[in-house]
Each structure stands twice: as C-alpha cells, then as structure tokens.
Amino acid sequence: MAPKAKEKTRQPPAPAVSKAAAAAPPPAVAVEDLFTTLHRHIQATEYVEAAKVADQVLAAAPGDEDALRCKVVALIKADAIDRALSAIQAASAQGFQIDLRFYK
C-alpha cells in the first residue's frame, strides 16, 4: 500500500509594504549592542571604527560618559589627536569632566 500524499498548505500572501514604511529609517540599535560592537572593535585594535561606534552610542544616548571616554581614547590610539581634543573641548562645554591623568 502506498503512503498517503501530504496536503500542501497555502501560505498567505506577504503583506504589502506602504511607501511610508519603506521610507522609514531602520529601527534603532540597542545601546547594549552598540557597546558590544565597540568592545569588538577595540579588541581588534580598530580604533577609527571604535570611534565611529562611540559616536553612534552618543547619538542614541547623549551624555553617556563611558561612550565619550571610549571615543576620546580610541581617537588618541588612532593618532587623531586633533579630533580627540575637539571631542574633549565639546564635552567640557557640555559640562563633562574627562580625567586623562595617568598614574604609574
């Protein structure tokens, strides 16, 4: 006796995407995911990319001190001293204090 043929199920058609939904920006990335990406770039010594991701964190969470410090250190490590100084001055103008003292 031959096995029974399985019934084929019909899939409903995909919903139409409106023009407004297609033009909408992609959903925001979670800050935790951005910090994970930032950590990955730092571990791979990709400091320019780390500074870009730190900018994304600061765009998502303005005033995040950890992201600001990561950006400054990444710019210094990438030999972008002028950009690092600009970031420090901009942060100081907003009331942030960045402690760059080095103790041996």
A tleap script that builds the chain and sets N, CA, C and O, in Angstrom:
source leaprc.protein.ff14SB
mol = sequence {
  NMET ALA PRO LYS ALA LYS GLU LYS THR ARG
  GLN PRO PRO ALA PRO ALA VAL SER LYS ALA
  ALA ALA ALA ALA PRO PRO PRO ALA VAL ALA
  VAL GLU ASP LEU PHE THR THR LEU HIE ARG
  HIE ILE GLN ALA THR GLU TYR VAL GLU ALA
  ALA LYS VAL ALA ASP GLN VAL LEU ALA ALA
  ALA PRO GLY ASP GLU ASP ALA LEU ARG CYS
  LYS VAL VAL ALA LEU ILE LYS ALA ASP ALA
  ILE ASP ARG ALA LEU SER ALA ILE GLN ALA
  ALA SER ALA GLN GLY PHE GLN ILE ASP LEU
  ARG PHE TYR CLYS
}
set mol.1.N position { 0.836 -1.159 0.000 }
set mol.1.CA position { 0.000 0.000 0.000 }
set mol.1.C position { 0.893 1.238 0.000 }
set mol.1.O position { 1.852 1.313 0.769 }
set mol.2.N position { 0.591 2.186 -0.838 }
set mol.2.CA position { 1.396 3.403 -0.988 }
set mol.2.C position { 1.045 4.400 0.121 }
set mol.2.O position { -0.096 4.461 0.577 }
set mol.3.N position { 2.060 5.192 0.552 }
set mol.3.CA position { 1.775 6.191 1.593 }
set mol.3.C position { 0.879 7.295 1.054 }
set mol.3.O position { 0.876 7.592 -0.141 }
set mol.4.N position { 0.125 7.892 1.957 }
set mol.4.CA position { -0.774 8.975 1.567 }
set mol.4.C position { 0.028 10.215 1.208 }
set mol.4.O position { 1.059 10.502 1.816 }
set mol.5.N position { -0.449 10.925 0.237 }
set mol.5.CA position { 0.190 12.188 -0.150 }
set mol.5.C position { -0.181 13.256 0.875 }
set mol.5.O position { -1.329 13.351 1.310 }
set mol.6.N position { 0.813 14.053 1.248 }
set mol.6.CA position { 0.561 15.122 2.212 }
set mol.6.C position { -0.134 16.278 1.521 }
set mol.6.O position { 0.128 16.593 0.361 }
set mol.7.N position { -1.029 16.897 2.272 }
set mol.7.CA position { -1.697 18.071 1.727 }
set mol.7.C position { -0.732 19.243 1.727 }
set mol.7.O position { 0.023 19.444 2.678 }
set mol.8.N position { -0.766 19.998 0.668 }
set mol.8.CA position { 0.075 21.191 0.587 }
set mol.8.C position { -0.684 22.342 1.222 }
set mol.8.O position { -1.838 22.607 0.887 }
set mol.9.N position { -0.018 23.016 2.137 }
set mol.9.CA position { -0.662 24.165 2.775 }
set mol.9.C position { -0.340 25.414 1.984 }
set mol.9.O position { 0.777 25.592 1.498 }
set mol.10.N position { -1.316 26.258 1.864 }
set mol.10.CA position { -1.121 27.514 1.138 }
set mol.10.C position { -0.664 28.572 2.119 }
set mol.10.O position { -1.241 28.740 3.194 }
set mol.11.N position { 0.366 29.273 1.738 }
set mol.11.CA position { 0.849 30.367 2.570 }
set mol.11.C position { 0.128 31.636 2.161 }
set mol.11.O position { -0.061 31.895 0.973 }
set mol.12.N position { -0.280 32.434 3.155 }
set mol.12.CA position { -0.948 33.692 2.811 }
set mol.12.C position { 0.039 34.622 2.116 }
set mol.12.O position { 1.242 34.555 2.369 }
set mol.13.N position { -0.465 35.487 1.244 }
set mol.13.CA position { 0.445 36.413 0.553 }
set mol.13.C position { 1.113 37.360 1.541 }
set mol.13.O position { 0.548 37.701 2.580 }
set mol.14.N position { 2.316 37.771 1.200 }
set mol.14.CA position { 3.062 38.690 2.064 }
set mol.14.C position { 2.339 40.028 2.109 }
set mol.14.O position { 1.823 40.487 1.090 }
set mol.15.N position { 2.297 40.663 3.285 }
set mol.15.CA position { 1.615 41.951 3.378 }
set mol.15.C position { 2.341 43.002 2.547 }
set mol.15.O position { 3.569 43.019 2.468 }
set mol.16.N position { 1.567 43.859 1.941 }
set mol.16.CA position { 2.143 44.930 1.127 }
set mol.16.C position { 2.785 45.965 2.040 }
set mol.16.O position { 2.240 46.310 3.088 }
set mol.17.N position { 3.929 46.448 1.634 }
set mol.17.CA position { 4.650 47.453 2.410 }
set mol.17.C position { 4.291 48.819 1.853 }
set mol.17.O position { 4.437 49.085 0.660 }
set mol.18.N position { 3.821 49.676 2.743 }
set mol.18.CA position { 3.456 51.018 2.282 }
set mol.18.C position { 4.712 51.833 1.998 }
set mol.18.O position { 5.805 51.494 2.452 }
set mol.19.N position { 4.540 52.900 1.245 }
set mol.19.CA position { 5.679 53.756 0.913 }
set mol.19.C position { 6.254 54.407 2.156 }
set mol.19.O position { 7.468 54.588 2.254 }
set mol.20.N position { 5.405 54.761 3.104 }
set mol.20.CA position { 5.883 55.396 4.338 }
set mol.20.C position { 6.725 54.419 5.151 }
set mol.20.O position { 7.747 54.797 5.723 }
set mol.21.N position { 6.291 53.164 5.198 }
set mol.21.CA position { 7.050 52.166 5.945 }
set mol.21.C position { 8.370 51.857 5.254 }
set mol.21.O position { 9.377 51.614 5.918 }
set mol.22.N position { 8.369 51.866 3.931 }
set mol.22.CA position { 9.597 51.587 3.191 }
set mol.22.C position { 10.594 52.724 3.344 }
set mol.22.O position { 11.803 52.491 3.335 }
set mol.23.N position { 10.105 53.950 3.484 }
set mol.23.CA position { 10.988 55.108 3.600 }
set mol.23.C position { 11.410 55.372 5.039 }
set mol.23.O position { 12.300 56.188 5.277 }
set mol.24.N position { 10.793 54.701 5.999 }
set mol.24.CA position { 11.113 54.926 7.409 }
set mol.24.C position { 12.524 54.434 7.702 }
set mol.24.O position { 12.982 53.469 7.090 }
set mol.25.N position { 13.215 55.086 8.630 }
set mol.25.CA position { 14.560 54.636 8.976 }
set mol.25.C position { 14.502 53.279 9.664 }
set mol.25.O position { 13.477 52.919 10.243 }
set mol.26.N position { 15.594 52.525 9.604 }
set mol.26.CA position { 15.604 51.222 10.256 }
set mol.26.C position { 15.463 51.398 11.766 }
set mol.26.O position { 15.783 52.463 12.293 }
set mol.27.N position { 14.994 50.375 12.462 }
set mol.27.CA position { 14.819 50.509 13.903 }
set mol.27.C position { 16.150 50.802 14.586 }
set mol.27.O position { 17.208 50.366 14.132 }
set mol.28.N position { 16.078 51.536 15.665 }
set mol.28.CA position { 17.284 51.928 16.389 }
set mol.28.C position { 17.950 50.701 17.004 }
set mol.28.O position { 17.279 49.782 17.473 }
set mol.29.N position { 19.255 50.706 16.993 }
set mol.29.CA position { 20.023 49.616 17.570 }
set mol.29.C position { 20.128 49.862 19.071 }
set mol.29.O position { 20.311 50.999 19.506 }
set mol.30.N position { 20.016 48.820 19.844 }
set mol.30.CA position { 20.101 48.949 21.292 }
set mol.30.C position { 21.503 49.410 21.688 }
set mol.30.O position { 22.497 49.042 21.063 }
set mol.31.N position { 21.555 50.214 22.728 }
set mol.31.CA position { 22.836 50.742 23.199 }
set mol.31.C position { 23.752 49.597 23.626 }
set mol.31.O position { 24.966 49.664 23.429 }
set mol.32.N position { 23.175 48.551 24.208 }
set mol.32.CA position { 23.990 47.409 24.635 }
set mol.32.C position { 24.666 46.748 23.437 }
set mol.32.O position { 25.824 46.338 23.517 }
set mol.33.N position { 23.937 46.649 22.328 }
set mol.33.CA position { 24.519 46.068 21.112 }
set mol.33.C position { 25.637 46.947 20.567 }
set mol.33.O position { 26.648 46.446 20.075 }
set mol.34.N position { 25.448 48.259 20.657 }
set mol.34.CA position { 26.496 49.174 20.195 }
set mol.34.C position { 27.741 49.049 21.064 }
set mol.34.O position { 28.860 49.085 20.551 }
set mol.35.N position { 27.560 48.902 22.371 }
set mol.35.CA position { 28.722 48.725 23.245 }
set mol.35.C position { 29.422 47.396 22.962 }
set mol.35.O position { 30.645 47.310 23.070 }
set mol.36.N position { 28.668 46.370 22.605 }
set mol.36.CA position { 29.280 45.093 22.228 }
set mol.36.C position { 30.125 45.266 20.971 }
set mol.36.O position { 31.240 44.749 20.888 }
set mol.37.N position { 29.591 45.992 19.998 }
set mol.37.CA position { 30.335 46.270 18.770 }
set mol.37.C position { 31.559 47.118 19.070 }
set mol.37.O position { 32.633 46.887 18.514 }
set mol.38.N position { 31.401 48.091 19.943 }
set mol.38.CA position { 32.519 48.946 20.345 }
set mol.38.C position { 33.626 48.110 20.978 }
set mol.38.O position { 34.803 48.290 20.664 }
set mol.39.N position { 33.252 47.209 21.860 }
set mol.39.CA position { 34.233 46.339 22.513 }
set mol.39.C position { 34.960 45.467 21.486 }
set mol.39.O position { 36.173 45.276 21.570 }
set mol.40.N position { 34.209 44.944 20.526 }
set mol.40.CA position { 34.819 44.095 19.490 }
set mol.40.C position { 35.850 44.874 18.671 }
set mol.40.O position { 36.922 44.351 18.365 }
set mol.41.N position { 35.531 46.125 18.315 }
set mol.41.CA position { 36.476 46.942 17.547 }
set mol.41.C position { 37.717 47.275 18.372 }
set mol.41.O position { 38.830 47.288 17.845 }
set mol.42.N position { 37.532 47.539 19.643 }
set mol.42.CA position { 38.684 47.853 20.493 }
set mol.42.C position { 39.581 46.628 20.634 }
set mol.42.O position { 40.804 46.746 20.567 }
set mol.43.N position { 38.983 45.453 20.829 }
set mol.43.CA position { 39.777 44.231 20.949 }
set mol.43.C position { 40.557 43.931 19.671 }
set mol.43.O position { 41.634 43.337 19.725 }
set mol.44.N position { 40.016 44.339 18.522 }
set mol.44.CA position { 40.684 44.112 17.238 }
set mol.44.C position { 41.585 45.283 16.854 }
set mol.44.O position { 42.084 45.333 15.730 }
set mol.45.N position { 41.794 46.208 17.758 }
set mol.45.CA position { 42.587 47.436 17.560 }
set mol.45.C position { 42.128 48.226 16.333 }
set mol.45.O position { 42.946 48.801 15.615 }
set mol.46.N position { 40.835 48.248 16.104 }
set mol.46.CA position { 40.233 49.042 15.025 }
set mol.46.C position { 39.695 50.327 15.657 }
set mol.46.O position { 38.491 50.478 15.863 }
set mol.47.N position { 40.604 51.241 15.957 }
set mol.47.CA position { 40.244 52.405 16.755 }
set mol.47.C position { 39.403 53.425 15.995 }
set mol.47.O position { 38.559 54.089 16.596 }
set mol.48.N position { 39.613 53.562 14.699 }
set mol.48.CA position { 38.798 54.500 13.920 }
set mol.48.C position { 37.344 54.019 13.909 }
set mol.48.O position { 36.418 54.810 14.084 }
set mol.49.N position { 37.159 52.718 13.702 }
set mol.49.CA position { 35.803 52.155 13.727 }
set mol.49.C position { 35.203 52.264 15.127 }
set mol.49.O position { 34.007 52.516 15.274 }
set mol.50.N position { 36.028 52.076 16.151 }
set mol.50.CA position { 35.539 52.196 17.528 }
set mol.50.C position { 35.036 53.610 17.798 }
set mol.50.O position { 34.017 53.791 18.464 }
set mol.51.N position { 35.743 54.605 17.288 }
set mol.51.CA position { 35.308 55.993 17.473 }
set mol.51.C position { 33.978 56.238 16.764 }
set mol.51.O position { 33.129 56.968 17.274 }
set mol.52.N position { 33.794 55.632 15.589 }
set mol.52.CA position { 32.522 55.783 14.868 }
set mol.52.C position { 31.371 55.154 15.651 }
set mol.52.O position { 30.282 55.722 15.732 }
set mol.53.N position { 31.619 53.985 16.224 }
set mol.53.CA position { 30.579 53.322 17.012 }
set mol.53.C position { 30.296 54.120 18.284 }
set mol.53.O position { 29.147 54.202 18.719 }
set mol.54.N position { 31.327 54.704 18.879 }
set mol.54.CA position { 31.114 55.554 20.054 }
set mol.54.C position { 30.237 56.747 19.691 }
set mol.54.O position { 29.411 57.175 20.497 }
set mol.55.N position { 30.409 57.284 18.491 }
set mol.55.CA position { 29.533 58.364 18.021 }
set mol.55.C position { 28.087 57.876 17.914 }
set mol.55.O position { 27.156 58.611 18.243 }
set mol.56.N position { 27.901 56.644 17.456 }
set mol.56.CA position { 26.548 56.088 17.362 }
set mol.56.C position { 25.929 55.933 18.749 }
set mol.56.O position { 24.743 56.200 18.940 }
set mol.57.N position { 26.745 55.499 19.716 }
set mol.57.CA position { 26.249 55.378 21.089 }
set mol.57.C position { 25.844 56.747 21.613 }
set mol.57.O position { 24.796 56.894 22.243 }
set mol.58.N position { 26.682 57.753 21.350 }
set mol.58.CA position { 26.375 59.101 21.819 }
set mol.58.C position { 25.138 59.668 21.125 }
set mol.58.O position { 24.419 60.478 21.710 }
set mol.59.N position { 24.885 59.256 19.894 }
set mol.59.CA position { 23.666 59.695 19.206 }
set mol.59.C position { 22.436 59.037 19.832 }
set mol.59.O position { 21.382 59.663 19.946 }
set mol.60.N position { 22.576 57.769 20.237 }
set mol.60.CA position { 21.455 57.049 20.845 }
set mol.60.C position { 21.261 57.431 22.307 }
set mol.60.O position { 20.133 57.490 22.796 }
set mol.61.N position { 22.369 57.690 23.003 }
set mol.61.CA position { 22.315 58.035 24.427 }
set mol.61.C position { 23.225 59.231 24.674 }
set mol.61.O position { 24.348 59.071 25.152 }
set mol.62.N position { 22.744 60.428 24.351 }
set mol.62.CA position { 23.586 61.619 24.535 }
set mol.62.C position { 24.007 61.758 25.996 }
set mol.62.O position { 23.209 61.573 26.915 }
set mol.63.N position { 25.257 62.083 26.178 }
set mol.63.CA position { 25.761 62.283 27.526 }
set mol.63.C position { 26.285 61.029 28.192 }
set mol.63.O position { 26.614 61.068 29.378 }
set mol.64.N position { 26.378 59.926 27.486 }
set mol.64.CA position { 26.912 58.697 28.064 }
set mol.64.C position { 28.411 58.871 28.269 }
set mol.64.O position { 29.174 58.978 27.308 }
set mol.65.N position { 28.824 58.898 29.535 }
set mol.65.CA position { 30.232 59.175 29.851 }
set mol.65.C position { 31.163 58.069 29.377 }
set mol.65.O position { 32.275 58.348 28.928 }
set mol.66.N position { 30.723 56.820 29.472 }
set mol.66.CA position { 31.573 55.712 29.018 }
set mol.66.C position { 31.836 55.808 27.518 }
set mol.66.O position { 32.963 55.605 27.066 }
set mol.67.N position { 30.804 56.115 26.758 }
set mol.67.CA position { 30.971 56.247 25.307 }
set mol.67.C position { 31.882 57.410 24.975 }
set mol.67.O position { 32.697 57.326 24.056 }
set mol.68.N position { 31.746 58.491 25.717 }
set mol.68.CA position { 32.593 59.658 25.487 }
set mol.68.C position { 34.056 59.340 25.774 }
set mol.68.O position { 34.940 59.710 25.001 }
set mol.69.N position { 34.308 58.661 26.875 }
set mol.69.CA position { 35.689 58.275 27.204 }
set mol.69.C position { 36.250 57.302 26.161 }
set mol.69.O position { 37.403 57.423 25.746 }
set mol.70.N position { 35.427 56.342 25.744 }
set mol.70.CA position { 35.873 55.392 24.716 }
set mol.70.C position { 36.220 56.113 23.423 }
set mol.70.O position { 37.205 55.780 22.764 }
set mol.71.N position { 35.412 57.100 23.066 }
set mol.71.CA position { 35.669 57.857 21.839 }
set mol.71.C position { 36.995 58.592 21.936 }
set mol.71.O position { 37.798 58.552 21.004 }
set mol.72.N position { 37.231 59.264 23.056 }
set mol.72.CA position { 38.467 60.036 23.215 }
set mol.72.C position { 39.680 59.114 23.176 }
set mol.72.O position { 40.659 59.408 22.489 }
set mol.73.N position { 39.625 58.012 23.900 }
set mol.73.CA position { 40.762 57.088 23.927 }
set mol.73.C position { 40.973 56.454 22.553 }
set mol.73.O position { 42.113 56.300 22.114 }
set mol.74.N position { 39.889 56.084 21.869 }
set mol.74.CA position { 40.019 55.494 20.528 }
set mol.74.C position { 40.645 56.485 19.561 }
set mol.74.O position { 41.480 56.106 18.740 }
set mol.75.N position { 40.250 57.751 19.648 }
set mol.75.CA position { 40.835 58.762 18.762 }
set mol.75.C position { 42.317 58.977 19.072 }
set mol.75.O position { 43.124 59.160 18.161 }
set mol.76.N position { 42.669 58.955 20.349 }
set mol.76.CA position { 44.085 59.098 20.715 }
set mol.76.C position { 44.880 57.904 20.187 }
set mol.76.O position { 45.959 58.077 19.620 }
set mol.77.N position { 44.347 56.695 20.373 }
set mol.77.CA position { 45.036 55.492 19.889 }
set mol.77.C position { 45.145 55.475 18.366 }
set mol.77.O position { 46.081 54.893 17.816 }
set mol.78.N position { 44.183 56.116 17.678 }
set mol.78.CA position { 44.200 56.172 16.212 }
set mol.78.C position { 45.029 57.343 15.704 }
set mol.78.O position { 45.033 57.627 14.506 }
set mol.79.N position { 45.726 58.022 16.601 }
set mol.79.CA position { 46.561 59.184 16.270 }
set mol.79.C position { 45.756 60.329 15.662 }
set mol.79.O position { 46.271 61.098 14.850 }
set mol.80.N position { 44.505 60.436 16.057 }
set mol.80.CA position { 43.657 61.554 15.636 }
set mol.80.C position { 43.556 62.519 16.821 }
set mol.80.O position { 42.482 62.738 17.382 }
set mol.81.N position { 44.705 63.083 17.178 }
set mol.81.CA position { 44.797 63.912 18.377 }
set mol.81.C position { 43.920 65.152 18.266 }
set mol.81.O position { 43.278 65.543 19.242 }
set mol.82.N position { 43.884 65.771 17.100 }
set mol.82.CA position { 43.061 66.975 16.929 }
set mol.82.C position { 41.583 66.662 17.152 }
set mol.82.O position { 40.870 67.429 17.799 }
set mol.83.N position { 41.132 65.540 16.617 }
set mol.83.CA position { 39.733 65.154 16.814 }
set mol.83.C position { 39.465 64.805 18.270 }
set mol.83.O position { 38.385 65.089 18.788 }
set mol.84.N position { 40.441 64.191 18.934 }
set mol.84.CA position { 40.281 63.861 20.353 }
set mol.84.C position { 40.176 65.134 21.185 }
set mol.84.O position { 39.338 65.228 22.082 }
set mol.85.N position { 41.031 66.112 20.885 }
set mol.85.CA position { 40.961 67.383 21.613 }
set mol.85.C position { 39.637 68.093 21.357 }
set mol.85.O position { 39.067 68.692 22.269 }
set mol.86.N position { 39.151 68.029 20.134 }
set mol.86.CA position { 37.850 68.633 19.818 }
set mol.86.C position { 36.734 67.955 20.610 }
set mol.86.O position { 35.824 68.620 21.106 }
set mol.87.N position { 36.809 66.639 20.725 }
set mol.87.CA position { 35.797 65.909 21.492 }
set mol.87.C position { 35.865 66.276 22.969 }
set mol.87.O position { 34.835 66.416 23.629 }
set mol.88.N position { 37.091 66.432 23.489 }
set mol.88.CA position { 37.255 66.821 24.892 }
set mol.88.C position { 36.702 68.219 25.121 }
set mol.88.O position { 36.006 68.460 26.107 }
set mol.89.N position { 37.009 69.140 24.216 }
set mol.89.CA position { 36.521 70.512 24.359 }
set mol.89.C position { 35.003 70.573 24.242 }
set mol.89.O position { 34.355 71.312 24.984 }
set mol.90.N position { 34.432 69.809 23.324 }
set mol.90.CA position { 32.974 69.786 23.178 }
set mol.90.C position { 32.319 69.203 24.429 }
set mol.90.O position { 31.272 69.678 24.869 }
set mol.91.N position { 32.939 68.177 24.996 }
set mol.91.CA position { 32.396 67.573 26.214 }
set mol.91.C position { 32.513 68.530 27.391 }
set mol.91.O position { 31.606 68.615 28.219 }
set mol.92.N position { 33.626 69.248 27.466 }
set mol.92.CA position { 33.809 70.221 28.547 }
set mol.92.C position { 32.787 71.344 28.440 }
set mol.92.O position { 32.298 71.841 29.454 }
set mol.93.N position { 32.465 71.743 27.218 }
set mol.93.CA position { 31.468 72.798 27.017 }
set mol.93.C position { 30.080 72.330 27.463 }
set mol.93.O position { 29.239 73.147 27.839 }
set mol.94.N position { 29.844 71.020 27.421 }
set mol.94.CA position { 28.559 70.471 27.854 }
set mol.94.C position { 28.551 70.147 29.341 }
set mol.94.O position { 27.539 69.688 29.872 }
set mol.95.N position { 29.671 70.382 30.016 }
set mol.95.CA position { 29.731 70.161 31.455 }
set mol.95.C position { 30.345 68.846 31.885 }
set mol.95.O position { 30.340 68.530 33.075 }
set mol.96.N position { 30.874 68.069 30.953 }
set mol.96.CA position { 31.519 66.807 31.308 }
set mol.96.C position { 32.967 67.057 31.692 }
set mol.96.O position { 33.627 67.936 31.139 }
set mol.97.N position { 33.446 66.284 32.634 }
set mol.97.CA position { 34.842 66.358 33.031 }
set mol.97.C position { 35.497 65.041 32.627 }
set mol.97.O position { 35.083 63.971 33.072 }
set mol.98.N position { 36.506 65.129 31.793 }
set mol.98.CA position { 37.218 63.930 31.366 }
set mol.98.C position { 38.579 63.938 32.036 }
set mol.98.O position { 39.406 64.817 31.793 }
set mol.99.N position { 38.796 62.945 32.880 }
set mol.99.CA position { 40.051 62.835 33.611 }
set mol.99.C position { 41.001 61.962 32.799 }
set mol.99.O position { 40.781 60.758 32.663 }
set mol.100.N position { 42.045 62.560 32.266 }
set mol.100.CA position { 43.016 61.824 31.460 }
set mol.100.C position { 44.351 61.659 32.177 }
set mol.100.O position { 45.382 61.440 31.542 }
set mol.101.N position { 44.325 61.766 33.495 }
set mol.101.CA position { 45.572 61.593 34.244 }
set mol.101.C position { 46.042 60.149 34.148 }
set mol.101.O position { 45.246 59.213 34.075 }
set mol.102.N position { 47.342 60.003 34.150 }
set mol.102.CA position { 47.945 58.683 34.047 }
set mol.102.C position { 48.832 58.467 35.260 }
set mol.102.O position { 49.728 59.266 35.533 }
set mol.103.N position { 48.586 57.394 35.981 }
set mol.103.CA position { 49.373 57.079 37.169 }
set mol.103.C position { 50.203 55.840 36.894 }
set mol.103.O position { 49.730 54.877 36.290 }
set mol.104.N position { 51.458 55.878 37.348 }
set mol.104.CA position { 52.319 54.698 37.214 }
set mol.104.C position { 52.306 53.904 38.486 }
set mol.104.O position { 52.970 52.872 38.575 }
savepdb mol mol.pdb
quit
